[in-house]
Structures are given as structure tokens and as C-alpha cells.
Amino acid sequence: MSKFLYALVGMIAKIHNYIMRLNDAFEYNFTDKELHFLVIGILGMCFIFVVYPVFKALAKSGHVMVIAWIYVFTLILVISFAIEIGQKVTGTGNMDFSDIMFGIFGFLVLFFLFSVVRAAYHVIKKAISRRIKKNREENCYTR
């Protein structure tokens, strides 16, 4: 886990240094806080321009559960990493990448089980609706 985090931090540091070199080369003199404001703001807007059309299309086609799943999966990733980093910083546990993987796997398994139960519910609900509709039609013809 620590190797992964160090690699991630190293990659972020390289990007940070590149942006700082651009800042110096063009003599913008942005502070580190101003650069964070700009970079994270621009990155967030890029995500919006990608995610919004996808979520809008999913919502129009009635796939709200997919939107919810993506949102919750993202939260699970963030929370899992936060827990492991918190354990490392506070010394209350061992920071371990496999803990993150098992936590995410747990969510995926439980969501799969939920999906099976939900699909069965919808199949049963649809069958009952068809049966009720068929009974109404038969009652209309017998009168």
C-alpha cells in the first residue's frame, strides 16, 4: 500500500513541478494556493464536461441506479483510501492496499446480491401487473 501511495505522490509531485516550471517560465508568479485553485478548478470542470452528458443520458434512459452506483463507488474509494491513510497517520492500524481491495470487493459483492434481489422483485412485479391486466381484460369481455 505504501509503495502505491508513494508512487501516486511521486506522480503528483512531477505534475506539480511541471506546472511550477510553466508558472516560472511564463512569469505568472501564481502562488501555490492560486495554482491549486486553478488546477483543481479546471480539473473539476473537465470532469463535469465529461460526466454531465453521460449522467444526463443515463437519467433520460432511466438508468438512475447506474448513476447512484457510480457515485457510491466513488465515495467507497475515497472513504477506503481515507481510512487507510488515517491508520498510517495515526498509527491505529496497518495501512494496507489489500484492505482497500477487500472493502471494494465487499461493496461489489453486496451490490451484486442487491441487484439480483432487485431484478427478481421487478420480474415478479411485472408478472403480477401482467396477470392483473389480463384478468381485467377477461372481465371486460365477460360482461
Backbone as CSV, one residue per row, in Angstrom:
resi,resn,N_x,N_y,N_z,CA_x,CA_y,CA_z,C_x,C_y,C_z
1,MET,0.825,-1.192,0.000,0.000,0.000,0.000,0.867,1.253,0.000
2,SER,1.884,1.255,0.836,2.726,2.448,0.914,3.480,2.676,-0.399
3,LYS,3.871,1.588,-1.088,4.535,1.738,-2.380,3.606,2.414,-3.383
4,PHE,2.335,1.987,-3.374,1.343,2.580,-4.276,1.169,4.060,-3.967
5,LEU,1.019,4.385,-2.680,0.827,5.784,-2.302,2.056,6.632,-2.628
6,TYR,3.242,6.077,-2.396,4.458,6.814,-2.744,4.548,7.041,-4.248
7,ALA,4.167,6.044,-5.036,4.170,6.201,-6.492,3.167,7.270,-6.911
8,LEU,1.985,7.255,-6.297,0.956,8.258,-6.599,1.435,9.651,-6.214
9,VAL,2.013,9.761,-5.033,2.541,11.051,-4.577,3.671,11.510,-5.495
10,GLY,4.521,10.578,-5.929,5.606,10.921,-6.845,5.083,11.450,-8.163
11,MET,4.034,10.807,-8.689,3.442,11.258,-9.946,2.825,12.656,-9.777
12,ILE,2.143,12.858,-8.679,1.550,14.173,-8.418,2.648,15.222,-8.258
13,ALA,3.739,14.858,-7.598,4.859,15.795,-7.430,5.463,16.182,-8.776
14,LYS,5.577,15.223,-9.703,6.106,15.529,-11.039,5.182,16.508,-11.771
15,ILE,3.879,16.242,-11.696,2.916,17.157,-12.335,3.011,18.536,-11.691
16,HIS,3.112,18.559,-10.362,3.226,19.821,-9.625,4.465,20.593,-10.075
17,ASN,5.587,19.897,-10.163,6.830,20.559,-10.588,6.722,21.082,-12.014
18,TYR,6.080,20.317,-12.895,5.892,20.757,-14.277,5.067,22.041,-14.320
19,ILE,3.978,22.066,-13.564,3.128,23.265,-13.530,3.901,24.440,-12.940
20,MET,4.701,24.179,-11.921,5.502,25.260,-11.325,6.525,25.788,-12.326
21,ARG,7.134,24.897,-13.128,8.079,25.341,-14.156,7.368,26.194,-15.205
22,LEU,6.140,25.779,-15.590,5.367,26.601,-16.528,5.077,27.967,-15.919
23,ASN,4.714,27.990,-14.667,4.422,29.227,-13.965,5.653,30.149,-13.980
24,ASP,6.807,29.571,-13.722,8.033,30.364,-13.720,8.429,30.792,-15.135
25,ALA,8.275,29.883,-16.099,8.687,30.186,-17.470,7.877,31.324,-18.069
26,PHE,6.597,31.368,-17.752,5.745,32.429,-18.303,5.624,33.614,-17.350
27,GLU,6.350,33.550,-16.245,6.401,34.638,-15.258,5.024,35.086,-14.789
28,TYR,4.166,34.105,-14.531,2.842,34.444,-13.993,2.898,34.751,-12.502
29,ASN,3.832,34.152,-11.805,4.016,34.373,-10.373,2.787,34.000,-9.543
30,PHE,2.089,32.947,-9.947,0.996,32.450,-9.120,1.570,31.790,-7.875
31,THR,0.903,31.969,-6.750,1.324,31.266,-5.543,0.869,29.814,-5.643
32,ASP,1.371,28.985,-4.733,0.974,27.576,-4.711,-0.534,27.456,-4.501
33,LYS,-1.097,28.286,-3.641,-2.547,28.256,-3.375,-3.339,28.652,-4.621
34,GLU,-2.876,29.659,-5.328,-3.551,30.091,-6.549,-3.479,29.010,-7.623
35,LEU,-2.330,28.335,-7.696,-2.204,27.244,-8.666,-3.145,26.080,-8.310
36,HIS,-3.250,25.763,-7.027,-4.192,24.720,-6.609,-5.615,25.122,-6.990
37,PHE,-5.931,26.385,-6.741,-7.256,26.907,-7.096,-7.527,26.702,-8.584
38,LEU,-6.566,27.084,-9.415,-6.745,26.989,-10.858,-6.745,25.541,-11.353
39,VAL,-5.768,24.760,-10.932,-5.622,23.396,-11.450,-6.808,22.525,-11.025
40,ILE,-7.152,22.543,-9.743,-8.264,21.719,-9.269,-9.579,22.232,-9.854
41,GLY,-9.717,23.546,-9.965,-10.918,24.106,-10.588,-11.066,23.672,-12.037
42,ILE,-9.986,23.746,-12.794,-10.017,23.337,-14.208,-10.243,21.831,-14.316
43,LEU,-9.558,21.044,-13.482,-9.736,19.591,-13.490,-11.190,19.224,-13.175
44,GLY,-11.754,19.874,-12.171,-13.155,19.629,-11.818,-14.094,19.953,-12.966
45,MET,-13.854,21.070,-13.639,-14.712,21.442,-14.762,-14.557,20.458,-15.920
46,CYS,-13.355,19.963,-16.145,-13.162,18.944,-17.187,-13.966,17.693,-16.848
47,PHE,-13.948,17.302,-15.585,-14.759,16.154,-15.160,-16.246,16.421,-15.380
48,ILE,-16.696,17.628,-15.078,-18.107,17.982,-15.280,-18.482,17.834,-16.744
49,PHE,-17.631,18.340,-17.644,-17.929,18.278,-19.081,-17.965,16.848,-19.607
50,VAL,-17.276,15.945,-18.945,-17.304,14.535,-19.338,-18.462,13.801,-18.650
51,VAL,-18.605,14.014,-17.352,-19.568,13.256,-16.557,-21.006,13.708,-16.810
52,TYR,-21.241,15.003,-16.925,-22.608,15.501,-17.077,-23.349,14.893,-18.266
53,PRO,-22.766,14.904,-19.472,-23.504,14.296,-20.597,-23.767,12.805,-20.392
54,VAL,-22.817,12.124,-19.784,-23.008,10.686,-19.527,-24.158,10.480,-18.550
55,PHE,-24.150,11.221,-17.432,-25.211,11.076,-16.432,-26.559,11.528,-16.987
56,LYS,-26.557,12.563,-17.812,-27.807,13.043,-18.402,-28.402,11.967,-19.306
57,ALA,-27.569,11.344,-20.119,-28.038,10.268,-20.999,-28.536,9.082,-20.179
58,LEU,-27.822,8.747,-19.115,-28.257,7.644,-18.253,-29.595,7.959,-17.593
59,ALA,-29.760,9.191,-17.133,-31.013,9.583,-16.488,-32.172,9.558,-17.479
60,LYS,-31.944,10.051,-18.710,-33.000,10.041,-19.724,-33.429,8.627,-20.081
61,SER,-32.478,7.708,-20.060,-32.813,6.329,-20.416,-33.247,5.516,-19.211
62,GLY,-33.456,6.188,-18.081,-33.979,5.517,-16.904,-32.952,4.720,-16.122
63,HIS,-31.703,5.021,-16.291,-30.645,4.292,-15.599,-30.123,5.073,-14.393
64,VAL,-31.025,5.519,-13.551,-30.638,6.297,-12.372,-29.822,5.434,-11.405
65,MET,-30.098,4.132,-11.348,-29.343,3.249,-10.465,-27.865,3.217,-10.867
66,VAL,-27.572,3.323,-12.145,-26.177,3.358,-12.597,-25.500,4.627,-12.088
67,ILE,-26.200,5.726,-12.132,-25.668,6.987,-11.618,-25.395,6.851,-10.126
68,ALA,-26.351,6.296,-9.403,-26.176,6.101,-7.962,-24.990,5.187,-7.681
69,TRP,-24.848,4.123,-8.486,-23.743,3.191,-8.279,-22.399,3.883,-8.494
70,ILE,-22.280,4.656,-9.551,-21.031,5.364,-9.833,-20.688,6.310,-8.685
71,TYR,-21.691,7.027,-8.207,-21.482,7.965,-7.106,-21.032,7.234,-5.842
72,VAL,-21.747,6.171,-5.487,-21.417,5.427,-4.270,-20.057,4.742,-4.406
73,PHE,-19.767,4.188,-5.575,-18.467,3.540,-5.788,-17.337,4.551,-5.595
74,THR,-17.520,5.750,-6.091,-16.523,6.806,-5.917,-16.355,7.129,-4.434
75,LEU,-17.471,7.246,-3.721,-17.395,7.503,-2.282,-16.674,6.371,-1.554
76,ILE,-16.969,5.131,-1.926,-16.321,3.982,-1.294,-14.807,4.028,-1.520
77,LEU,-14.391,4.381,-2.718,-12.952,4.510,-2.993,-12.311,5.569,-2.092
78,VAL,-12.942,6.731,-2.029,-12.394,7.835,-1.234,-12.361,7.456,0.247
79,ILE,-13.449,6.891,0.742,-13.509,6.514,2.162,-12.487,5.428,2.474
80,SER,-12.352,4.439,1.591,-11.389,3.359,1.822,-9.964,3.900,1.892
81,PHE,-9.610,4.767,0.957,-8.273,5.357,0.988,-8.097,6.235,2.226
82,ALA,-9.131,6.995,2.573,-9.043,7.870,3.751,-8.829,7.051,5.022
83,ILE,-9.524,5.928,5.144,-9.350,5.072,6.324,-7.917,4.560,6.403
84,GLU,-7.397,4.065,5.297,-6.041,3.509,5.303,-4.992,4.593,5.559
85,ILE,-5.161,5.743,4.955,-4.225,6.847,5.195,-4.330,7.294,6.647
86,GLY,-5.563,7.364,7.152,-5.768,7.719,8.560,-5.102,6.737,9.499
87,GLN,-5.164,5.443,9.182,-4.489,4.441,10.010,-2.980,4.649,10.010
88,LYS,-2.439,5.004,8.857,-0.995,5.244,8.749,-0.589,6.469,9.562
89,VAL,-1.350,7.543,9.406,-1.002,8.798,10.069,-1.147,8.683,11.583
90,THR,-2.228,8.052,12.043,-2.494,7.980,13.485,-1.849,6.786,14.157
91,GLY,-1.391,5.820,13.370,-0.787,4.627,13.945,-1.799,3.694,14.592
92,THR,-3.071,3.820,14.201,-4.126,2.993,14.806,-4.330,1.677,14.062
93,GLY,-3.587,1.441,13.037,-3.718,0.206,12.273,-2.645,0.149,11.211
94,ASN,-2.696,-0.870,10.402,-1.730,-1.030,9.317,-2.334,-0.530,8.012
95,MET,-1.608,0.346,7.350,-2.040,0.811,6.044,-1.729,-0.299,5.049
96,ASP,-2.783,-0.828,4.421,-2.605,-1.983,3.553,-3.518,-1.848,2.342
97,PHE,-2.924,-1.959,1.159,-3.700,-1.839,-0.075,-4.736,-2.957,-0.185
98,SER,-4.417,-4.133,0.341,-5.374,-5.246,0.264,-6.634,-4.950,1.075
99,ASP,-6.513,-4.151,2.143,-7.718,-3.746,2.884,-8.659,-2.951,1.986
100,ILE,-8.084,-2.078,1.178,-8.887,-1.284,0.247,-9.547,-2.207,-0.770
101,MET,-8.775,-3.132,-1.301,-9.305,-4.051,-2.308,-10.428,-4.916,-1.729
102,PHE,-10.242,-5.436,-0.510,-11.278,-6.261,0.103,-12.526,-5.444,0.409
103,GLY,-12.352,-4.209,0.841,-13.502,-3.348,1.102,-14.297,-3.081,-0.168
104,ILE,-13.596,-2.765,-1.242,-14.263,-2.514,-2.527,-14.923,-3.788,-3.038
105,PHE,-14.230,-4.913,-2.892,-14.804,-6.200,-3.300,-16.070,-6.504,-2.503
106,GLY,-16.050,-6.177,-1.216,-17.247,-6.364,-0.384,-18.422,-5.566,-0.914
107,PHE,-18.166,-4.317,-1.272,-19.234,-3.498,-1.848,-19.747,-4.111,-3.148
108,LEU,-18.832,-4.548,-4.011,-19.237,-5.115,-5.302,-20.069,-6.386,-5.114
109,VAL,-19.671,-7.252,-4.189,-20.424,-8.488,-3.936,-21.812,-8.167,-3.387
110,LEU,-21.868,-7.289,-2.394,-23.172,-6.948,-1.808,-24.067,-6.221,-2.811
111,PHE,-23.472,-5.382,-3.658,-24.285,-4.722,-4.681,-24.794,-5.738,-5.694
112,PHE,-23.966,-6.722,-6.042,-24.417,-7.779,-6.946,-25.605,-8.527,-6.348
113,LEU,-25.517,-8.874,-5.064,-26.636,-9.559,-4.401,-27.887,-8.676,-4.390
114,PHE,-27.693,-7.398,-4.110,-28.804,-6.450,-4.147,-29.423,-6.408,-5.548
115,SER,-28.573,-6.410,-6.578,-29.058,-6.364,-7.959,-29.879,-7.600,-8.301
116,VAL,-29.453,-8.762,-7.824,-30.202,-9.995,-8.072,-31.567,-9.915,-7.406
117,VAL,-31.604,-9.488,-6.144,-32.881,-9.353,-5.429,-33.761,-8.309,-6.108
118,ARG,-33.164,-7.193,-6.512,-33.921,-6.125,-7.185,-34.483,-6.616,-8.514
119,ALA,-33.675,-7.355,-9.278,-34.145,-7.892,-10.562,-35.290,-8.871,-10.340
120,ALA,-35.170,-9.726,-9.331,-36.252,-10.677,-9.021,-37.524,-9.918,-8.644
121,TYR,-37.382,-8.878,-7.849,-38.536,-8.058,-7.464,-39.221,-7.476,-8.699
122,HIS,-38.430,-6.924,-9.616,-39.014,-6.317,-10.822,-39.667,-7.362,-11.730
123,VAL,-39.083,-8.536,-11.821,-39.677,-9.615,-12.620,-41.021,-10.029,-12.011
124,ILE,-41.044,-10.204,-10.705,-42.291,-10.591,-10.018,-43.338,-9.495,-10.155
125,LYS,-42.919,-8.263,-9.964,-43.836,-7.123,-10.083,-44.430,-7.047,-11.491
126,LYS,-43.603,-7.255,-12.497,-44.068,-7.214,-13.886,-45.032,-8.371,-14.161
127,ALA,-44.728,-9.552,-13.638,-45.612,-10.709,-13.833,-46.959,-10.480,-13.176
128,ILE,-46.954,-9.910,-11.993,-48.216,-9.613,-11.299,-49.006,-8.575,-12.080
129,SER,-48.329,-7.540,-12.576,-49.019,-6.497,-13.362,-49.640,-7.084,-14.620
130,ARG,-48.923,-7.966,-15.293,-49.465,-8.610,-16.495,-50.684,-9.453,-16.146
131,ARG,-50.590,-10.175,-15.049,-51.714,-11.033,-14.630,-52.934,-10.185,-14.294
132,ILE,-52.745,-9.098,-13.590,-53.857,-8.199,-13.246,-54.460,-7.613,-14.514
133,LYS,-53.603,-7.175,-15.437,-54.085,-6.613,-16.701,-54.869,-7.663,-17.487
134,LYS,-54.378,-8.889,-17.535,-55.052,-9.971,-18.244,-56.423,-10.264,-17.605
135,ASN,-56.470,-10.279,-16.271,-57.735,-10.509,-15.572,-58.742,-9.394,-15.856
136,ARG,-58.280,-8.159,-15.908,-59.182,-7.034,-16.207,-59.748,-7.163,-17.616
137,GLU,-58.858,-7.529,-18.555,-59.311,-7.673,-19.939,-60.326,-8.820,-20.055
138,GLU,-60.086,-9.909,-19.361,-61.025,-11.038,-19.403,-62.349,-10.657,-18.774
139,ASN,-62.318,-9.871,-17.687,-63.557,-9.441,-17.038,-64.340,-8.468,-17.914
140,CYS,-63.636,-7.661,-18.703,-64.331,-6.727,-19.590,-65.093,-7.482,-20.683
141,TYR,-64.534,-8.567,-21.181,-65.167,-9.326,-22.259,-66.324,-10.197,-21.760
142,THR,-66.293,-10.568,-20.505,-67.337,-11.441,-19.987,-68.574,-10.666,-19.585
143,ARG,-68.544,-9.417,-19.501,-69.706,-8.617,-19.096,-70.637,-8.403,-20.209
